[in-house]
Amino acid sequence: MSRILVAATPVSGHHAPLLQIARHLSGLGHEVVFLGGSRFAAEVEAAGPVFRALPAEADYDDRDLAARFPGREEIPAGPAQVMWDVMHVFGDPIPAQLTAVRELLAEFPASVVIHDNLFLGGVALALSEEPGRRPAVFSVGISPLGVDSRDTAPHLLGLLPPVDERQRARYAELAAEMAERGRPLAEHLRGCFARAGATLAEGSLGWLRIQAADVFLQLTVAGFEYPRSDQPATVRFVGAIPIDPGAAQEPPAWWPELRKARADGRRIVVVTQGTLANTALGRLVVPTVRALADREDVFVVAATGRPDAAERVAAELPAVPANARIAGFVPFAELLPLADLLVTNGGYGGTQAALAHGVPLVVGGDTEDKPEVAARVEWSGTGVNLRTADPTVEALREAVDTVLSTPSYRERAAALAEEYAAHDALALIDGLVRETAGR
């Protein structure tokens, strides 16, 4: 068995899949140390790995980023905020992350380091030492593959791949414009890497962080990612991480009503805004409930990811419609097999889980990588891209009806589900660890 160091950015969507990987590898008998956010300590220890907290300079609570990163909320959602986040939320901690990794490796000589793709201290480790003088570095792609290509639009714009040479030329112009606007980001990151003792070469950060890894584990299937003739050789599509069994929730008291609705032939529509972008439920959850209110053919489950779900929704709705049920947390592993449609803000993990169950989508999101997720849903034919995070009730009603009444969406989602079923992500990762450690 191998010694493995798993390192995760202290953000829920980054931490959760890395913990799943660490739990699986630990359960197989590998020695696993998990370096992550201090607020996740008990969860990690309960899962099996040994926990080590990130140093204070790299540790924060993602539920209140404004407290740690003043000024972030003033940056508009979209590429500008993503660039700011890469500079400060993910870039500034690089020296502290790499120091922590090296200190751990001195006492725990791991043969493999596994990190999420925005734990940039892992990239610094790969860049600062030759492969034979350091552990193998596996980077885990927990978001859409962020690598610029002649076959795609520039990353973060949420645009579909080019269909002709004219569009390809326009995308090349956009890429040049984004590179120019991104110079402050590139210079800032070079400084962060330099302070860590690593050199970040000229070029696209997406390419560099994917090529720096010995293996880049993209948590999806090829059918949900744009084909690229110039894709880095390090990329491996391993499929979706299963829903975390450690996060299982007890079904709500109304669960029998959901099952009866399903048995009676009503369409089950699930709506969620994820676990971070759920402070303003009026953006997606509440308008979806309104759009489908009191319909006899639909049963709506609103999974808010908040313990105060009922109070939050009640503040925006005079009454919960008879065909809707509001919950803070639900057992998604049990819910998705019952669902006919997921309305989501485009979280990557939740989208993968839905498609792995053959559930088509309606997507509306504008923060982080969510426009890129929505674009891939549109491109793959598995759902409707609303192109906004604040859809109207009418737009939501039309999108839901379109997906439910058009068989091709369900058929494409079912075809992708077969592709996901052919990929056991955790087993594939274990196999790559054993192959690499045995060299």
C-alpha positions in Angstrom: 0.0 0.0 0.0 1.0 3.6 -0.6 1.5 6.7 1.5 -0.7 9.5 0.1 -1.0 13.1 1.0 -4.4 14.7 0.0 -4.6 18.5 0.1 -7.8 20.5 -0.4 -8.7 24.1 -0.6 -11.0 25.0 2.4 -14.0 25.5 0.1 -16.9 23.0 0.4 -17.1 22.2 -3.3 -13.3 21.5 -3.4 -13.1 19.7 0.0 -16.0 17.3 -0.5 -14.6 15.3 -3.6 -11.1 15.2 -2.2 -12.5 13.8 1.1 -14.4 11.2 -0.9 -11.1 10.2 -2.6 -9.2 10.2 0.7 -11.9 8.1 2.5 -11.8 5.5 -0.3 -8.1 5.2 -0.4 -7.8 5.0 3.4 -10.5 2.3 3.4 -8.4 0.2 1.0 -5.5 0.3 3.4 -3.4 3.2 2.0 -1.9 5.5 4.6 -3.6 8.8 4.0 -3.0 12.2 5.5 -5.5 15.0 4.7 -4.4 18.6 4.7 -7.4 20.9 4.7 -9.5 23.6 6.4 -9.7 23.4 10.1 -13.5 23.6 10.1 -13.5 20.1 8.4 -11.3 18.4 11.0 -14.0 16.3 12.7 -15.5 15.2 9.3 -12.1 14.1 8.0 -11.1 12.2 11.1 -14.5 10.4 11.1 -13.8 9.3 7.5 -10.5 7.6 8.3 -7.6 9.7 7.2 -5.2 11.5 9.6 -6.1 15.2 9.6 -3.7 18.1 9.5 -5.0 21.7 9.4 -3.8 24.2 6.8 -1.7 27.1 8.3 -3.6 30.2 9.3 -2.4 32.0 6.1 -4.2 29.4 4.0 -7.2 28.6 6.2 -10.5 30.3 6.1 -14.2 29.6 6.3 -15.8 29.6 2.9 -19.2 30.4 4.4 -18.0 33.9 5.1 -15.5 34.8 2.4 -16.2 38.5 2.9 -14.8 38.4 6.4 -11.5 37.0 5.2 -11.3 38.8 1.8 -12.6 42.4 2.2 -13.6 43.9 -1.1 -14.6 40.6 -2.8 -18.3 41.4 -2.7 -17.7 44.6 -4.6 -16.4 42.6 -7.6 -19.2 41.9 -10.1 -20.0 38.2 -10.7 -18.4 36.7 -13.8 -14.8 36.7 -15.2 -13.8 39.7 -13.1 -14.7 38.0 -9.8 -13.1 34.7 -10.9 -9.9 36.5 -11.7 -10.0 38.2 -8.3 -10.6 34.9 -6.6 -7.7 33.2 -8.4 -5.4 36.1 -7.3 -6.4 36.3 -3.7 -8.6 33.4 -2.5 -6.5 30.8 -4.4 -3.2 32.6 -5.3 -2.2 34.4 -2.1 -2.1 31.2 0.0 0.4 29.4 -2.4 3.6 30.0 -0.3 1.9 28.9 3.0 0.3 25.8 1.2 3.6 24.7 -0.2 5.4 25.2 3.1 2.7 23.0 4.8 3.0 20.3 2.1 6.8 20.2 2.4 6.7 20.0 6.2 4.2 17.2 6.1 6.3 15.3 3.5 9.3 15.6 5.7 7.5 13.6 8.4 5.3 11.6 6.1 7.2 10.7 2.9 4.2 10.2 0.6 4.7 8.7 -2.8 1.7 10.5 -4.2 0.2 14.0 -3.5 -3.4 14.5 -4.6 -4.8 18.0 -4.6 -7.8 19.9 -6.0 -7.1 21.9 -9.1 -7.1 25.2 -7.3 -4.9 24.1 -4.4 -2.1 25.9 -6.2 0.5 24.9 -3.7 0.3 21.5 -5.3 1.1 23.1 -8.7 4.0 24.9 -7.0 5.3 21.5 -5.7 5.2 20.1 -9.2 6.9 23.1 -10.7 9.6 23.5 -8.0 11.2 20.0 -8.2 11.9 17.4 -10.9 9.5 14.5 -11.0 12.1 12.0 -9.7 12.9 14.2 -6.7 9.4 14.6 -5.5 6.2 12.6 -5.0 3.9 12.1 -8.0 1.4 14.9 -8.2 -2.2 14.2 -9.1 -4.4 17.3 -9.6 -8.2 16.7 -9.4 -10.4 18.7 -11.8 -13.5 19.6 -9.7 -14.7 22.2 -12.2 -15.0 22.3 -16.0 -11.7 21.7 -17.8 -10.2 25.2 -17.7 -7.8 25.0 -20.6 -7.8 27.3 -23.6 -7.8 25.6 -26.9 -8.1 26.4 -30.6 -11.2 24.2 -30.6 -13.1 26.1 -27.8 -14.0 29.6 -26.8 -11.9 31.3 -24.1 -12.6 29.8 -20.7 -15.1 31.5 -18.3 -17.2 33.2 -21.0 -19.8 30.4 -21.1 -19.7 30.2 -24.9 -20.2 27.1 -27.0 -17.3 25.8 -29.2 -16.9 27.4 -32.6 -18.9 26.1 -35.5 -16.9 27.7 -38.4 -13.7 29.5 -39.1 -15.2 32.9 -38.7 -16.3 32.1 -35.2 -12.9 30.5 -34.5 -11.2 33.7 -35.5 -13.5 35.8 -33.3 -12.7 33.5 -30.3 -9.0 34.0 -31.0 -9.6 37.7 -30.7 -11.5 37.3 -27.5 -8.7 35.1 -26.1 -6.1 37.8 -26.9 -8.3 40.4 -25.2 -8.7 38.2 -22.1 -5.0 37.6 -22.0 -4.4 41.3 -22.0 -7.0 42.0 -19.3 -5.5 39.0 -17.4 -2.0 40.4 -17.2 -2.4 41.7 -13.6 -3.6 38.2 -12.6 -0.6 36.5 -14.3 1.9 38.9 -12.7 0.3 38.5 -9.3 0.4 34.7 -9.6 4.0 34.7 -10.7 4.8 36.6 -7.6 3.0 34.1 -5.4 4.8 31.2 -7.0 8.1 33.0 -6.8 7.6 33.5 -3.1 7.0 29.8 -2.8 10.3 29.1 -4.7 8.6 28.0 -8.0 8.6 29.5 -11.4 5.4 30.0 -13.3 6.3 30.2 -17.0 4.6 32.4 -19.5 1.3 31.0 -20.9 -2.2 30.1 -20.0 -2.7 29.3 -16.3 -5.1 26.6 -17.3 -2.5 24.9 -19.4 0.2 25.3 -16.9 -1.6 23.9 -13.9 -2.9 20.9 -16.0 0.4 20.2 -17.6 2.4 20.6 -14.3 0.6 17.6 -12.8 1.8 14.1 -13.5 -1.9 13.1 -13.8 -4.9 15.5 -14.1 -8.0 13.6 -12.9 -11.0 15.3 -14.5 -14.2 14.4 -12.5 -16.4 13.9 -15.5 -16.7 11.8 -18.7 -15.5 12.8 -22.2 -19.2 13.1 -23.3 -19.6 16.1 -21.0 -16.5 18.0 -22.0 -15.6 19.7 -25.3 -13.4 17.7 -27.6 -9.9 19.4 -28.0 -7.4 18.3 -30.6 -4.7 20.0 -28.4 -5.8 18.6 -25.1 -2.9 18.0 -22.6 -1.8 14.4 -22.4 -2.0 14.5 -18.6 -5.8 14.7 -18.6 -7.7 11.5 -17.6 -11.5 11.5 -17.6 -12.4 9.3 -14.6 -16.1 9.9 -14.2 -18.1 11.3 -11.3 -17.4 10.9 -7.6 -20.3 9.1 -6.0 -22.5 11.1 -3.6 -20.8 11.2 -0.3 -22.3 8.4 2.0 -21.0 10.3 5.0 -23.3 13.2 4.1 -26.5 11.1 4.0 -29.5 12.8 5.5 -32.6 11.3 6.9 -35.5 11.6 4.5 -38.0 14.3 5.5 -41.4 13.3 7.0 -43.0 14.0 3.6 -40.9 11.5 1.7 -43.9 9.0 1.3 -45.8 11.8 -0.4 -42.9 12.2 -2.9 -42.9 8.4 -3.6 -46.7 8.5 -4.0 -46.5 11.4 -6.4 -43.9 9.4 -8.4 -46.1 6.3 -8.4 -49.1 8.4 -9.6 -47.1 9.5 -12.6 -46.4 13.1 -11.6 -43.1 14.6 -12.8 -40.7 15.2 -10.0 -38.8 18.5 -10.3 -35.9 19.1 -7.9 -34.5 22.7 -7.5 -31.3 23.6 -5.7 -28.9 26.5 -5.4 -26.1 24.4 -4.0 -24.5 24.9 -0.6 -22.8 28.3 -1.1 -24.9 30.4 -3.4 -28.0 29.8 -1.3 -28.2 33.0 0.7 -30.7 34.5 -1.8 -33.2 31.8 -2.5 -35.2 34.3 -4.5 -32.9 33.9 -7.4 -33.8 30.4 -8.4 -35.5 28.3 -5.7 -38.5 30.6 -5.0 -39.2 31.5 -8.7 -39.1 27.8 -9.6 -41.6 27.0 -6.8 -43.8 29.9 -8.1 -43.5 28.8 -11.7 -44.8 25.3 -11.0 -47.3 26.2 -8.2 -50.3 24.0 -7.7 -49.9 22.0 -11.0 -51.4 18.6 -10.8 -48.8 17.1 -13.1 -45.7 18.2 -11.2 -44.3 17.6 -7.7 -41.6 20.1 -6.6 -38.8 19.4 -4.1 -36.8 22.5 -3.1 -33.5 21.4 -1.6 -32.1 24.7 -0.1 -29.0 23.5 1.7 -29.9 25.6 4.6 -31.2 24.6 8.1 -33.6 27.6 8.1 -35.1 26.6 4.7 -38.8 26.9 5.7 -38.3 30.4 7.3 -36.3 31.7 4.3 -38.9 30.5 1.7 -41.8 31.6 3.9 -40.4 35.2 3.9 -40.7 35.3 0.1 -43.9 33.2 -0.5 -47.3 33.9 1.1 -47.8 30.2 1.3 -46.0 27.1 0.0 -47.9 25.6 -2.9 -49.7 22.3 -2.3 -47.4 20.5 -4.9 -44.1 21.7 -3.3 -42.0 20.6 -0.4 -39.2 22.6 1.1 -36.2 21.1 2.8 -32.9 22.2 4.2 -31.1 19.0 3.3 -32.3 15.8 1.6 -30.6 12.5 0.8 -29.7 13.2 -2.8 -28.6 9.6 -3.4 -32.2 8.6 -2.8 -33.8 11.7 -4.4 -32.1 11.7 -7.8 -33.3 8.2 -8.9 -36.9 9.6 -8.4 -36.3 12.9 -10.2 -37.4 13.8 -13.8 -35.6 17.1 -13.8 -33.1 19.1 -11.8 -33.2 22.9 -11.8 -29.8 24.1 -10.6 -27.5 27.1 -10.4 -24.8 25.0 -12.1 -22.6 23.6 -9.4 -20.2 21.1 -11.1 -20.6 18.3 -8.6 -24.4 18.4 -8.5 -24.6 18.5 -12.2 -22.4 15.4 -12.5 -24.5 13.6 -10.0 -27.7 14.4 -11.9 -26.3 13.2 -15.2 -24.9 10.1 -13.6 -28.5 9.3 -12.7 -29.7 10.2 -16.2 -31.6 13.4 -15.0 -31.8 16.3 -17.4 -31.3 19.8 -16.3 -32.3 23.5 -16.4 -29.3 25.6 -15.4 -29.1 29.2 -14.3 -25.9 30.5 -12.7 -23.5 33.4 -13.1 -20.8 33.0 -10.5 -17.4 31.1 -10.6 -17.5 28.4 -13.3 -21.3 28.1 -13.5 -21.7 29.7 -17.0 -19.3 27.1 -18.3 -21.3 24.3 -16.7 -24.5 25.7 -18.2 -22.9 25.9 -21.6 -21.8 22.2 -21.4 -25.3 21.2 -20.5 -26.6 23.0 -23.6 -23.8 21.6 -25.8 -24.4 18.0 -24.6 -28.1 18.3 -25.2 -28.9 17.3 -21.6 -30.8 20.4 -20.7 -31.6 24.1 -21.1 -29.2 26.9 -20.4 -31.1 29.9 -19.0 -28.1 32.2 -19.5 -28.9 34.1 -16.3 -28.8 33.5 -12.6 -32.0 35.5 -12.1 -34.6 33.9 -14.4 -38.2 35.1 -14.4 -41.0 32.8 -13.3 -42.1 32.7 -17.0 -38.7 31.7 -18.2 -38.4 29.0 -15.7 -41.9 27.6 -16.5 -41.1 27.6 -20.2 -37.7 25.9 -19.6 -39.1 23.2 -17.3 -42.0 22.5 -19.8 -39.5 22.3 -22.7 -37.3 19.7 -21.0 -40.2 17.6 -19.7 -42.0 17.6 -23.0 -38.9 17.0 -25.3 -37.7 13.4 -25.1 -34.3 14.2 -26.5 -33.1 15.8 -23.3 -33.9 12.7 -21.2 -32.4 10.5 -23.9 -29.1 12.4 -24.0 -29.0 12.4 -20.2 -29.6 8.6 -20.2 -26.8 8.1 -22.8 -24.4 10.1 -20.6 -25.5 8.1 -17.5 -24.3 4.9 -19.4 -20.9 6.6 -19.9 -20.7 7.6 -16.2 -21.6 4.0 -15.2 -18.7 2.7 -17.2 -16.3 4.9 -15.1 -15.7 3.9 -11.5 -13.9 7.1 -10.5 -12.6 6.0 -7.1 -11.4 2.6 -8.5 -9.7 4.4 -11.4 -7.9 6.8 -9.0 -6.8 3.9 -6.8 -5.4 2.1 -9.9 -3.5 5.2 -11.0 -2.1 5.6 -7.5 -0.9 1.9 -7.4 0.5 2.2 -10.9 2.4 5.4 -10.1 3.7 4.3 -6.7 4.9 1.0 -8.1 7.2 2.6 -10.7 
